[in-house]
Amino acid sequence: MNIVLKTKSYLHLQLFLVLLLGGISLHSQDIHFTQFYNAPLNLNPALTGISNGDIRITGLYRSQWNAANAPYKTFQAGAEKKFYNVQHEDWWMSGGLNISYDRTGDGNFSTTHVAVSGSYTKMLDKENFLTIGLSGGVGQRQFEFGNFTFDNQWNGDIFDENRPVNENFDDPNIFYPDFGIGVNWRGQQQKKRTKIDLGGAAFHFNQPNQNYLSSDKSPLPVRLSMYTMPTVQITSVGDVVGHATAQIQGNYFEALAGLAYRHHLNTKKSKEVAVQLGFGYRFNAIGDALTPALEVHYHDLVVGFSWDVNVSGFSTATNRNGGPEIAVRYIIHKVYPLKAFKACPLI
């Protein structure tokens, strides 16, 4: 299928081909975030319930490639809850819900994903926890066919939008089941803020069909997700925070690594205030973006902001502006009756 644009701009043609090959052919990678550490359920279902509270709520918004006139708009929202059993203090179950939405291009190509997750966490000792997790849900992909233009509409002299395109799709709106599995290890020091999460997951292991033509098959490749997220307390008020991830999906590879310093302005219980400043780099085979980031911590609320500075070959189209990303994370601590009091062992 050959598709042409109404514009004569070579820049727009380059961008369109990137979006076409990465989206309509359905061999594209999943959505991604610079602040992947603030979107735990996108990283691993085994991170469900891995927090120092009873309920964790997360939300992210990412706007990418605005300077190229065909931006990505990506939203994510998640919530998790622990389910304790007072008779079993060394393990617990957790459940979560994760929703994501992504849209781009003149054809409004969009992906919506809704998944529930469940995890089982075993306390090996007071400083080591092993979690396995599963996720299952449904995905949707669609585009607006009427927004595209085709080479058949070129009559040899001019573009004629009234000419027939001779292109057909069974349905520009498809749904598919989707499943994931993962494992996470949490290590931590009881009397310090030092901790680490290390794990891996496999998303889309059922490889659902993504083709808009029912006669053809185009399975969504498995996405392998690997990561490490350490925090090291270096002083009474200072922490070094690291994060690194590698995402492999079919022929696509992406990695992101960063380092930050977190300064605690107040460490009193329920009045904690901290500011974190960091810097990261996203790369693939040719490099992608520099990613400065800022976080503000106030008790159980975290607000993060990052900005991608594009350094890839596409920087000419984007004017080096990869785009902003905003994250919000909130922890809720339940008050239990004395007979059922449960102190969360995670920091």
KAURWO-V832377 format. One record per backbone hydrogen bond with DSSP energy under -1.0 kcal/mol. NH is the residue of the N-H (numbers start at 1). CO is the residue of the C=O. E is the energy in kcal/mol with one decimal. If there is no record, write none. Layout:
# KAURWO-V832377
nh: {NH & NH}
co: {CO & CO}
e: {E & E}
This chain:
# KAURWO-V832377
nh: {13 & 14 & 15 & 16 & 17 & 18 & 19 & 20 & 21 & 22 & 23 & 25 & 26 & 36 & 38 & 39 & 42 & 44 & 47 & 48 & 50 & 51 & 54 & 55 & 56 & 57 & 58 & 59 & 60 & 61 & 62 & 63 & 64 & 65 & 68 & 69 & 72 & 73 & 74 & 75 & 76 & 77 & 78 & 79 & 80 & 81 & 82 & 83 & 88 & 92 & 93 & 94 & 95 & 96 & 97 & 98 & 99 & 100 & 101 & 102 & 103 & 104 & 108 & 109 & 110 & 111 & 112 & 113 & 114 & 115 & 116 & 117 & 118 & 119 & 120 & 121 & 122 & 123 & 124 & 125 & 128 & 129 & 130 & 131 & 132 & 133 & 134 & 135 & 136 & 137 & 138 & 139 & 140 & 141 & 142 & 143 & 144 & 147 & 148 & 151 & 153 & 154 & 155 & 160 & 163 & 174 & 176 & 178 & 180 & 181 & 182 & 183 & 184 & 185 & 186 & 187 & 188 & 189 & 192 & 195 & 196 & 197 & 198 & 199 & 200 & 201 & 202 & 203 & 204 & 205 & 207 & 210 & 216 & 220 & 223 & 224 & 225 & 226 & 227 & 228 & 229 & 231 & 232 & 234 & 235 & 239 & 240 & 241 & 242 & 243 & 244 & 245 & 246 & 247 & 248 & 249 & 252 & 254 & 255 & 256 & 257 & 258 & 259 & 260 & 261 & 262 & 263 & 264 & 265 & 266 & 271 & 273 & 274 & 275 & 276 & 277 & 278 & 279 & 281 & 282 & 283 & 288 & 289 & 290 & 291 & 293 & 294 & 295 & 296 & 297 & 298 & 299 & 301 & 302 & 303 & 304 & 305 & 306 & 307 & 308 & 309 & 310 & 311 & 312 & 315 & 318 & 319 & 320 & 321 & 322 & 322 & 323 & 325 & 326 & 327 & 328 & 329 & 330 & 331 & 332 & 341}
co: {9 & 10 & 11 & 12 & 13 & 14 & 15 & 16 & 17 & 18 & 19 & 20 & 23 & 34 & 35 & 36 & 39 & 40 & 44 & 45 & 47 & 49 & 332 & 332 & 80 & 330 & 78 & 328 & 76 & 326 & 74 & 324 & 72 & 322 & 65 & 66 & 64 & 103 & 62 & 101 & 60 & 99 & 58 & 97 & 56 & 95 & 54 & 93 & 85 & 121 & 83 & 119 & 81 & 117 & 79 & 115 & 77 & 113 & 75 & 111 & 73 & 109 & 105 & 104 & 142 & 102 & 140 & 100 & 138 & 98 & 136 & 96 & 134 & 94 & 132 & 92 & 130 & 90 & 128 & 128 & 125 & 186 & 122 & 184 & 120 & 182 & 118 & 180 & 116 & 178 & 114 & 176 & 112 & 174 & 110 & 172 & 107 & 144 & 145 & 2 & 150 & 151 & 158 & 153 & 160 & 141 & 139 & 137 & 135 & 202 & 133 & 200 & 131 & 198 & 129 & 196 & 127 & 194 & 189 & 231 & 187 & 229 & 185 & 227 & 183 & 225 & 181 & 223 & 179 & 179 & 204 & 218 & 213 & 208 & 203 & 248 & 201 & 246 & 199 & 244 & 197 & 195 & 240 & 238 & 238 & 262 & 232 & 260 & 230 & 258 & 228 & 256 & 226 & 254 & 224 & 252 & 249 & 247 & 283 & 245 & 281 & 243 & 279 & 241 & 277 & 239 & 275 & 237 & 273 & 273 & 268 & 266 & 297 & 263 & 295 & 261 & 293 & 259 & 257 & 289 & 255 & 282 & 282 & 309 & 280 & 278 & 305 & 276 & 303 & 274 & 301 & 272 & 298 & 329 & 296 & 327 & 294 & 325 & 292 & 323 & 290 & 320 & 288 & 288 & 312 & 314 & 315 & 315 & 318 & 308 & 320 & 308 & 306 & 61 & 304 & 59 & 302 & 57 & 300 & 55 & 338}
e: {-1.8 & -2.4 & -2.1 & -2.7 & -2.3 & -2.0 & -2.4 & -2.9 & -2.7 & -2.0 & -1.6 & -1.6 & -1.3 & -1.1 & -2.2 & -1.8 & -1.3 & -2.3 & -1.8 & -1.5 & -1.9 & -1.5 & -2.2 & -2.0 & -1.7 & -2.8 & -2.7 & -2.1 & -2.4 & -2.3 & -2.7 & -2.2 & -2.3 & -1.9 & -1.2 & -1.4 & -2.5 & -2.2 & -2.9 & -3.0 & -2.1 & -2.6 & -2.5 & -2.1 & -2.2 & -2.5 & -2.2 & -3.6 & -2.4 & -1.8 & -1.8 & -2.0 & -2.4 & -2.5 & -2.5 & -2.9 & -2.9 & -2.4 & -2.3 & -2.2 & -1.9 & -1.9 & -1.7 & -1.7 & -2.7 & -2.5 & -2.7 & -2.5 & -2.4 & -2.5 & -2.5 & -2.2 & -2.5 & -2.3 & -2.4 & -2.7 & -3.1 & -3.3 & -1.7 & -1.5 & -1.0 & -2.5 & -2.4 & -2.8 & -1.9 & -2.5 & -2.6 & -2.4 & -2.4 & -2.5 & -2.3 & -3.0 & -2.7 & -2.2 & -1.9 & -1.4 & -2.9 & -1.7 & -1.7 & -1.3 & -1.7 & -1.8 & -2.2 & -3.6 & -1.6 & -2.8 & -2.1 & -2.1 & -2.2 & -1.8 & -2.2 & -2.4 & -2.6 & -2.8 & -2.8 & -2.3 & -2.2 & -2.3 & -1.1 & -2.4 & -2.5 & -1.0 & -2.1 & -1.7 & -1.9 & -2.4 & -3.0 & -2.8 & -1.1 & -1.5 & -2.3 & -2.3 & -1.8 & -2.8 & -2.0 & -3.1 & -2.8 & -2.3 & -1.8 & -2.2 & -2.5 & -3.1 & -2.9 & -2.2 & -1.9 & -2.3 & -2.8 & -2.7 & -3.0 & -1.8 & -2.1 & -2.4 & -2.5 & -3.5 & -2.3 & -2.6 & -2.3 & -2.3 & -2.5 & -2.2 & -1.8 & -2.6 & -2.2 & -2.6 & -2.5 & -2.7 & -3.1 & -3.1 & -1.9 & -1.8 & -2.2 & -2.0 & -2.3 & -2.4 & -3.0 & -2.2 & -2.8 & -2.3 & -2.4 & -2.9 & -2.9 & -1.5 & -2.0 & -2.3 & -2.8 & -2.2 & -3.1 & -2.8 & -2.4 & -3.2 & -3.1 & -3.2 & -2.6 & -2.8 & -2.2 & -2.7 & -3.0 & -2.3 & -1.9 & -2.6 & -3.1 & -1.8 & -3.0 & -1.1 & -2.0 & -1.6 & -1.5 & -1.1 & -1.9 & -1.8 & -1.1 & -1.3 & -2.1 & -2.6 & -2.6 & -2.7 & -2.7 & -2.7 & -1.9 & -3.0 & -1.1}
